[in-house]
Amino acid sequence: MLSLDAIWSSASDDDANVGWVRNFWQHMQRHSTGRLYLNFPGHGEDPDLVRDAFGSETYGRLQRVKRRYDPDNIFRMNQNIDPRAA
């Protein structure tokens, strides 16, 4: 598991720091399975984050369970599995 916690105190340092963080992340991708540990999803990810993390077969199975037990998507304030999505 890899977690990049790149934090700096001043917004004026963004240009100096964002580049190396993103560069390091891109270089580490070749060592990754492409899967995601969903307890630490980050912020503002792609809407397909959960689907991509589980893989389409597992996500489809979870979606069928969600359709049966939570068809109105009441429990959605997490890494959501939308029962209505295709």
N, C-alpha and C positions, 0 to 999 in steps of 0.2 A: 504494500500500500504506500502510495506517495501522496503527501499533502504539502502543497506549496503555500505557506503562510507568509506572503510578502507584504509587510506592513511598514509604512513610514509615516512620520508625524506631520509632514508638511506637503500640501498639494503642490507646492512649487518644485518638489522633488519627483513628481510623477514621471516626467520625461526621462530622468536618469534611472529610474527603477523599473518602470513598466516593461521596457525593452528586454532587459536581462531575464525578467521573470517569464515573459512569453517565449523568449528564445529557449530557455532551459526546458520549459514545458514541451515545446515542440520537439526538442532533441530527445526527451524521455519517452515520447510516444512510441518509438520503435521497440521499446522494452515492455510495452503494455499489451494486455490482451484486448484492450478497448472497452473492457467492462468498467463499471463504476460502483464504488461503495456508497450506497444511497444514504447512509447516515450523515455524509458530508457532501451534499450535492453542490454547495456553493450558492451563488445568487444569479438570477437572471438567465439560467440555462435555456437551451433550446426546448421547445415544448415536447419534443420526442425523447427527452432525457431518460425518462423511466423506461420507455419502450426499448431504447437502445441498450440500456443497462441490463435488462432482463433477457433481451433477445426476443424475436417475434413469436416463437412458439410458446415460451413461458408467459409472455405478456398476454397473448391471446387466451391462454387458460385462466390467467388472473382476471382478465376482462369478463369472461363468462361467469366466474364466481361473483364478481362485482355486480353484474347485471342481475343475478339472482337475489343477492342479499342487500344490495344498495343501488337499485335501479335509478333513484333520483340523485345519486352522487352526493348524499348528505356528508359523508366522510371524505372530504376533498381538500382539507387544509393540511396536506402533507405532500409527499411525492405521489401525486394523484394517478390513479388508473381510471380513466374516464370510461364508464360503461357504455356510453353512446358513441364513442369514437370508432371509426372504421379500422 
